[in-house]
Each structure stands twice: as C-alpha cells, then as structure tokens.
Amino acid sequence: QVHFVESGGGLVQPGGSLRLSCAPSADISGLEVVGWYRQVPGGQRDLVAQWSKSGGSVTTTYSHAVKGRFIIPSDAAANTWYLQMNKLRPEDTAVYYCNNPNSPISWGQGTQVTVSL
C-alpha cells in the first residue's frame, strides 16, 4: 500500500530547530493537500500544519499551538513536503506524520521528535 514516509526527527533542546520531510512511498500525482500531524502516547493525532494547492496558489495553515514557530517551506521538491520547526518546546514532543487530510492513505511510521534538555 502506498503510504507516506517521514524522516528528520530526533532529540533537540528547547529552543532548537528541526526540519522534517515526508514523501509518498510511490508516485502520487496531483496531490493538492498535505497535512502534518502529531501524536503523543495515548493521545489523538492532531493536525498542526497544512499545505494546499489550488490552481497556481499555495496556502499554508497552522494550528494555534505551532503558529509562528513551524513553517512549511516553499522550496519543496516535487512530491516532498517539509516542516521547519523552530523554537521547539518540550510540549512539541510527539511522533510526527503526514497525510492527505481530505483523502488519507495508509499512515507511515512517523518520525519521533523529542524536545528535552
């Protein structure tokens, strides 16, 4: 089954930065919406950032928890999406995933982000 493959997580100190990336395991043409999610143990998977393309315009939106700190860069390669995470906080610790919010495919394994001293 086609799924997204996430990478780039790791251990970082509070205030630090990480850049996550995700790409589908096989070619998915015409993908117009990609969301970044995160999930803590025992919690639900929350959408924290979304990239959407309509016509020639790209729109990015962010949850209140990450707005102003996380960015989906505009320099993405074809079929690869990034999440630039700055000013990381301990509460950002989670497994991060990406998927199509409108038509989800199989979930990947995600990438663990741990923010700690």
Helices and strands as residue ranges (DSSP letters): E 4-7, E 10-12, E 18-24, E 33-39, E 46-54, E 57-62, E 70-71, E 81-85, G 90-92, E 94-99, E 111-115
